[in-house]
Amino acid sequence: MSWIPENLPAICATEPNGSSCSSSQILFLAFVANLFSDSRDKSHKQNAEPKEYDFIVVGGGTAGCVVTNRLSKIKSWKVLLLEQGIEEPQVVEVPAFIGLLPGSNIMHKYDIQPDTIACKMQPCSVSRGKVLGGSSSVGDMLYARGNRVDFDDWEKMGCTGWSYEEVLPYFKYSEDNLDKDIIEENPEYHATGGYQSVQKFPYTDVNTKIAIEAFQELGYKLTDPNGETQLGVSNAQWTIKNGVRVSTNAGFIRPIRNKRSNLFIKTGAHVTRVIIDPETKQALGVEYKYDGKSEIAYAKKEVIISAGTIESPKLLMLSGIGPKEILEKHNIDLIQDLPVGRNMHTHIEIGKLDFSFRNKNYSTLTTLEEMKQDVLRYLKTHAGPDSTRGLSAAMAFVKTKFEKNENAPDIKIEFHPDELPYQPSVYYDSFSVTVILLTPKIRGYVTLNDTYPISGNPAIFTGNLAAESDIDALIEGIHEVLKLADTKIFNDSGYEINKVPIQACQEFEFGNDDYFKCMIPQYAAFTSDYVGTCKMGTRDSGAVVDPRLKVYGVNGMRVIDASNMPAVVRGNPIVATIMIAEKGGEMIKEDWKINNCRR
Ligand SMILES: Cc1cc2nc3c(=O)[nH]c(=O)nc-3n(C[C@H](O)[C@H](O)[C@H](O)COP(=O)(O)OP(=O)(O)OC[C@H]3O[C@@H](n4cnc5c(N)ncnc54)[C@H](O)[C@@H]3O)c2cc1C
């Protein structure tokens, strides 16, 4: 199956006067669909299926592709990867096309339960990738590992073996860093030759340069946030190679897919349950739906769940692993009582719509014809505006007075072009500055859908912004944005911040703390960095998996994905998820006494 974009004409027809739709959006989307819908992987060779596998990996997303690569390197192991989505279409490769992906058949949207902060002012949902490559194929591609203290804190929380010194080799193991200046500046933090390409965008627009200079005017140092010092401003690195996205499917699976006869991949395969012997508590295999039929696959050694922060807990619960009261409510036989689905959290952001700057002197808006020409140029050269995320390349990590660790940020400041929906993110004449709280105290949970526990989306409760310290840190971050508005370079460039107070807080003056205290609970939202629902740690700390990622109380079953993170990193989770999968893959080999695990 190919990529099918959102049905824009149908959406536009329902809008009063087609208000947020234009014919150029519809024509552009059709133009892109015509050129980029096919997958490079559609003609891969399928090996004859054996009766039994050694390992079954559920979910061919960010982590699943990495684990599958590492396990299938052992020739005597038969490895099956089951992914519910389709083969990765070429549209995901173009960095500027991210805004074209929502609503298409490679993204899944989950509703968030109402009455949480994320639902007050914006669409109440969480998106994930549903495609080989998972969220690494549809997300923003930012490569930011997090801070040393994140991993040292994991270790203090009972994740033995996961301190910064112990995880750094695994970050480097997968890395192919293509920027010479980054390697030269911080050689001990970076590596080349791994499966995951990392690079700055080949094209930097004028607004990105101005944004970086404005931070420098405020005293921020230009830094590599994945090196010695995270604090400062940077021209970010991304999971790309020469202007093309490198998802974990492109990086870890495509190069080996037709070369390993012990590797079996099925897309369009939706796993519904792990089969576990109730007496021995041994995972035996999985049930899945494929081509309209129910199928079973058996694993001699292990079943690895890599279905992500939202789906991994659902699958565990449907398999009898989860909070006893939830399983009883749904008449599911209990295999193991564990706090599956708890501890769900992500970063909190404020400002996507509220700190808006008009950049009237440096508008990059253009005509439909020019946009098409840019696409054709990209097809030939992988260069030009479509090879970037525009202004999003500028970002800063900030430490407020509320952060106790000396060299760690608690705030990130990002820039987002206010692009038209369904158009490349590089054409804009205004942008918003987003303040992101990296260390939120808020925790929510994922549980089974009451009405349709098997076929329905899991129910997601994000929790509410209650901690005063979270709000205070966000306010301090907002003041940094206001300082940016006063820099000489912003003023010389004609950038003007919109100071009109939001409707709900009109009794306060824009810019003072009372105004922000009113605004934050109304407008705070969640980033896409959800983690924590199959937490790693000691059993008494509410963990679901031990530090070797084995599910407590069950044999032959691990969870390996972003859901393992006990606390979200002060970066973005893709690269930490890849690191977890690298380390998880190596632990499996160690546990099955395979020596010489590395490349
Ligand atoms: C829009 C968006 C933007 C983002 N931007 C960034 C960013 O810039 N930088 C960053 O670091 N992080 C970003 N993230 C977050 C990051 O992508 C995720 O944290 C990370 O990729 C999660 O990896 P994972 O392996 O846990 O899950 P995923 O990559 O989501 O993989 C899970 C896979 O399992 C499959 N699956 C689920 N259930 C089943 C089932 N029952 N049977 C079979 N298959 C199943 C899914 O289809 C999916 O392919 C973004 C996320 C999104 C959605």
The ligand as a Tripos MOL2 file, in Angstrom:
@<TRIPOS>MOLECULE
LIG
   53    58     1     0     0
SMALL
NO_CHARGES

@<TRIPOS>ATOM
      1 C1          4.8780   14.2690   15.4910 C.3       1 LIG1
      2 C2          6.0390   13.8250   16.3440 C.ar      1 LIG1
      3 C3          7.1850   14.6120   16.4070 C.ar      1 LIG1
      4 C4          8.2840   14.2010   17.1680 C.ar      1 LIG1
      5 N1          9.4530   14.8940   17.1040 N.ar      1 LIG1
      6 C5         10.5620   14.4150   17.7190 C.ar      1 LIG1
      7 C6         11.8490   14.9980   17.5290 C.ar      1 LIG1
      8 O1         12.0190   15.9670   16.7810 O.2       1 LIG1
      9 N2         12.9180   14.4540   18.1750 N.ar      1 LIG1
     10 C7         12.7780   13.3890   19.0150 C.ar      1 LIG1
     11 O2         13.7820   12.9540   19.5970 O.2       1 LIG1
     12 N3         11.5700   12.8260   19.2310 N.ar      1 LIG1
     13 C8         10.4690   13.2840   18.5860 C.ar      1 LIG1
     14 N4          9.2670   12.6710   18.7460 N.ar      1 LIG1
     15 C9          9.1550   11.5670   19.7120 C.3       1 LIG1
     16 C10         9.8140   10.2840   19.1970 C.3       1 LIG1
     17 O3          9.5060   10.1180   17.8310 O.3       1 LIG1
     18 C11         9.3230    9.0780   19.9880 C.3       1 LIG1
     19 O4          9.5350    9.2920   21.3570 O.3       1 LIG1
     20 C12        10.0730    7.8050   19.6160 C.3       1 LIG1
     21 O5         10.1910    7.7100   18.2270 O.3       1 LIG1
     22 C13         9.3230    6.6280   20.1750 C.3       1 LIG1
     23 O6          9.8850    5.4450   19.7180 O.3       1 LIG1
     24 P1          9.2040    4.0540   20.0600 P.3       1 LIG1
     25 O7         10.0400    2.9960   19.4770 O.co2     1 LIG1
     26 O8          8.9360    4.0050   21.5220 O.co2     1 LIG1
     27 O9          7.7530    4.0870   19.3690 O.3       1 LIG1
     28 P2          7.3670    4.3010   17.8540 P.3       1 LIG1
     29 O10         8.4970    4.8210   17.0660 O.co2     1 LIG1
     30 O11         6.1060    5.0840   17.8520 O.co2     1 LIG1
     31 O12         7.1000    2.8250   17.3330 O.3       1 LIG1
     32 C14         6.0360    2.0080   17.7240 C.3       1 LIG1
     33 C15         5.6800    1.1380   16.5160 C.3       1 LIG1
     34 O13         4.8830    0.0470   16.9370 O.3       1 LIG1
     35 C16         3.8310   -0.1520   16.0070 C.3       1 LIG1
     36 N5          2.7580   -0.8250   16.7250 N.ar      1 LIG1
     37 C17         2.0470   -0.3190   17.7670 C.ar      1 LIG1
     38 N6          1.1680   -1.2270   18.2030 N.ar      1 LIG1
     39 C18         1.3340   -2.3330   17.4360 C.ar      1 LIG1
     40 C19         0.7010   -3.5970   17.4120 C.ar      1 LIG1
     41 N7         -0.2550   -3.9190   18.2820 N.pl3     1 LIG1
     42 N8          1.0980   -4.5050   16.4770 N.ar      1 LIG1
     43 C20         2.0830   -4.1960   15.5940 C.ar      1 LIG1
     44 N9          2.7110   -2.9940   15.5710 N.ar      1 LIG1
     45 C21         2.3430   -2.0870   16.5010 C.ar      1 LIG1
     46 C22         3.5000    1.2640   15.5320 C.3       1 LIG1
     47 O14         2.8110    1.2490   14.3040 O.3       1 LIG1
     48 C23         4.8810    1.8920   15.4560 C.3       1 LIG1
     49 O15         5.4690    1.6990   14.1990 O.3       1 LIG1
     50 C24         8.1840   13.0200   17.9620 C.ar      1 LIG1
     51 C25         7.0260   12.2390   17.9060 C.ar      1 LIG1
     52 C26         5.9730   12.6140   17.0860 C.ar      1 LIG1
     53 C27         4.7540   11.7190   17.0090 C.3       1 LIG1
@<TRIPOS>BOND
     1     1     2 1
     2     2     3 ar
     3     2    52 ar
     4     3     4 ar
     5     4     5 ar
     6     4    50 ar
     7     5     6 ar
     8     6     7 ar
     9     6    13 1
    10     7     8 2
    11     7     9 ar
    12     9    10 ar
    13    10    11 2
    14    10    12 ar
    15    12    13 ar
    16    13    14 ar
    17    14    15 1
    18    14    50 ar
    19    15    16 1
    20    16    17 1
    21    16    18 1
    22    18    19 1
    23    18    20 1
    24    20    21 1
    25    20    22 1
    26    22    23 1
    27    23    24 1
    28    24    25 2
    29    24    26 1
    30    24    27 1
    31    27    28 1
    32    28    29 2
    33    28    30 1
    34    28    31 1
    35    31    32 1
    36    32    33 1
    37    33    34 1
    38    33    48 1
    39    34    35 1
    40    35    36 1
    41    35    46 1
    42    36    37 ar
    43    36    45 ar
    44    37    38 ar
    45    38    39 ar
    46    39    40 ar
    47    39    45 ar
    48    40    41 1
    49    40    42 ar
    50    42    43 ar
    51    43    44 ar
    52    44    45 ar
    53    46    47 1
    54    46    48 1
    55    48    49 1
    56    50    51 ar
    57    51    52 ar
    58    52    53 1
@<TRIPOS>SUBSTRUCTURE
     1 LIG1         1 GROUP 0 **** ****
